[in-house]
Amino acid sequence: MTKVAIFSDIHGNLNALKAFYSDSKKNGADDYWFLGDLFGPGPDTQELLEAFKEIEPSVKIRGNWEDFLINSVHNDDKELPDSIRIIESYVTNHLQNPKEISENISNWPLHQEKTINGVRIGLSHNLPDNNSNDTLSIRSESHELVELFQGPRQTLDIAIYAHIHHPTMRYIDLNCLMPNAKDYNYSQADERLVLNIGSVGLPFDKPTHLYKERRAEYLLLEIGEGGDVYPHFRRIPYDNSLEFKKASEKKLPFKERYKNSFNL
């Protein structure tokens, strides 16, 4: 049995990253795959980077917030919203060598494919060729999710992505992409598993009308020798107030908006 901790969307939240990493070690993770969005809009920068390096992910995917940082460092941020430019200015001013960091991050791919115990897995932040937009939201239909399995990815068993901050598990049938197909021949079904891993540092999901998620989220994927898979959606509590305290001490831009993201 191989255990892989798949995580993303840390968004400048060091305490959430520490909570995730501690839990993953307790659960015997063999490897780590990161699917993007390390910095911003949270307060942590250089210390967060050092903690991230300690994890040593074997996969590092470039998210849209990595592109924000790259564009900011190279003064190519005119198309970015004003709020993003302000946040990225904060991030670059608190990193020790933002130019070197952005050059390293620019080499991260938009997608990567792995095979574990014969199971073929596709990894991306969002779409394989587009790390932004809302195509793969929780409202997406099968004919939109099929983009995760196009071209050279047609043989994938599982597509795993990040970006939407909602842990999600669903199947799509590549031979039946429209709902309510009449007289469907189920012997022709070509089902594929689609997983979203949620967000370590800034979850958006609201599991019940009573509770807005604020724990550190990640996916612990177990893959058996026979190709059997066991996706475990982990949610780890931690002290959010430490992040809010740092946000005030470091004069984080839009700190109240950041705090309100946790519905506190």
N, C-alpha and C positions, 0 to 999 in steps of 0.2 A: 504494500500500500504506500503510495506517494502522497504526501500532503503539501499543498502549495497555498501560501497566504497571498491573496491577490487584493491589492489595496490601491486607493486613489483619492484624489480630491481632499488633500490635507489642508490646503488653503490657509497656510500660515498658523496652524494650530499645533504647537509642540506637545502640549499635554495630551491631546487626543492621539497623536502619533505614539507617544510613550505608552499609553493605555493599550493601543492596538498591538504594539510590538511585544509588550509583556504577555498579553493573552496568547499571541501566536506562538511564542516560545513555550508557554505552558502546555499548549496543545500539540507540540511536536512538529511544527512546520519544517519541512525539508528545504524549501526554496521560497523565494519572494518575487512576485511580479508587480511592478508599479505601473499604473495606467494613466498617470499624468495629473497635473495641477498641484504643484508643491507649495508655491508662495501666493499670498494675497487672497482675500482681503484681511486675513488675520494678522496679529502683531509680530509673529515670530519669523525670523529670517536666517541669520548666520548660525545661530544655535540649532535651529531646525535643520539646516543643511547638514551640519555635523552629525546630528542624530540620524538623519536619512542615510548618510554614507555608512554609518555603523551597521545598518540593516543589510547592505550590499545586495540589492535586488539584482537578479540575473537578467531581468527584463525591465527596461525603462522606456515607456511610451511618452511621446510629447503631447501634452494637452494644450487647450487653447490659452490657458494662463501662462504656459511656457512661452507661447508665441507673443503674448502681451509683453513679457519681460524682454524677450529678444528685440522686439520692435522698439521698446522704450530705450534700451541700451544703445541701439544704433540710430536713435532719433528718427525712427520711421513710424511714429505713433500718431500721425495727424488724423488717421481714420478712426482712431479709438475714441470711445466716449470720454468726456472730460473726467468723469469719476474714475475710470480705469487708469487714465494717465496720472492722476494724482496718487492713486494707490501704488502704481508701479514706480513712481518717483520715490515714495516712501521705501519700497522694497530695495531699490538700487542704492539708496542712501544708507541703508542698514546692512548691506552685504559688503564683505571685505574686498572682493574683487569681482564686481558684477560683470565686467567684460569677459573675463575668463570663464565665469560660470555660464554666461549666455552662449559662449562659443561651444562649451561642452554640451549644453542642453540642445543646441541646434542640431547636434548629431543624433539625437534620439529619434527613432523612426515614428511614423504615425500609426503603424500597425506592425504586428509580428505574429508569426505562426509557430506553434510548438506541438510536438508529439510526445505524449507521456503514456507509457504502457500501451502503445498503439492507438490511443485516443487523440484525434486531431483537433487542436484548439486554436481558434483565432482570437487575437487580442488587439483592442484598439481603444482609444479614448472615447470616440464617438463613431462616426463612419470611418472605414479604413483609409479614405482619402480626404477626410474633412473632420477636423477635431472640434468644430463649433456647430452651430445651428441646432434646431429642435426636431430634427427628423425622427430621432429614436426616443421620443418622450414616452411616458407611461400611456399616452393616448394613441400611440402609433399602431397601425394595422399591419397585418402580415406582409402586404405588398410593399410596405416601407422597410420593415425589418429584413426583408429578403436581400437588401443591399449588403448585408453582412456576409452573404454567401455567394457573391457574384465573382465572375472571373476566375482567377486561380484559387479562390476560396470555396469553390463549389463542393469540394470534397470534405470540408470541415464537418466534424461531428457537433462541436459546440462553438458558439460565438460569445465572447465575454467583453463587455464594454463598461464605461464609466459615465461621467459627464452629467447625468440627470439626477444624481444624488438620491435615487430611490432604489433600494434593493428589490430586484425583480427576477422571477423565474417564469419562463413561458416556453412553449413549443410553437414552431411554425411548420407547416407542411409545404415544402417547395412545389408540390404538385397540386396544391389547392390554396391559393393565396387570397381568394375572396370568401367572405363569410356566407354561411347558409347555402352552401352548394347542394343542389338537389341530386338525389340518386348517385351520391359519390361512391366510387369503388375504393373501399378502404385498403384493398390489397395493393393499390398503387401508391399508397401514402409514402412520402419521403420526409419524415419528421426530423427536425433539428432542434437542439436545445439552445436557448438564448438566456444569458444570465447578465444582470447588472449588479455590480458589487456595492452600490451605495457610496457613502462618503465617510472617510475617517474624520474629517474636521469640520464639516458643515452640512449635515444631513437635512434634506428637505421633506422627507416623508412624515406623514401624520397617521400612524396606524389606527388610532381611534379618535372619536370626537373629543376625548378627554385629554389626549396626550400628543404633543408635538415632539418628534424624535430629537434627542440631543446627545445620544451616546455615540461613541466611535464605532463606525460600521466597516466591516470588511467581509470578504468571502474566504472561507477555508475550504478548499476543494480537495477532496480525497479521491484518488484514482487507483482502482485495484489492478492487480496483475492481469485480470481477465477483461479489462476495459470497462468495468463497472465504475460508476461515478457517484459521489456523495457530496452535494453542495451544502455547506453549512453557512448560513448567514449569521455572522457574529455581531452582537451589539454590546459594547463594553462601556460601562459607566465610568466617569472620571469627574474631577472637580472643574467645571466650566469657569467658576469665578476667578481662578488663577489667570485665565486668558483675558478676562475682562479687566482685571487689575493691571495686567501688562499693557493692554490697549490704552488705558488712561495714562499710565506712567510714560509710555513711549509716544504719546500724542498721536495715536493711530488715526488716520483720516476716516471719517464716517464711523466712528467707534459706536455710536448709538445704533446706527443701522446694523452694524455687525452684531451687536448684542441682541438686537431684536430678531435677528435671524434664528436665534435659539428659542424665541418665544418666552423670554424670561422678563 
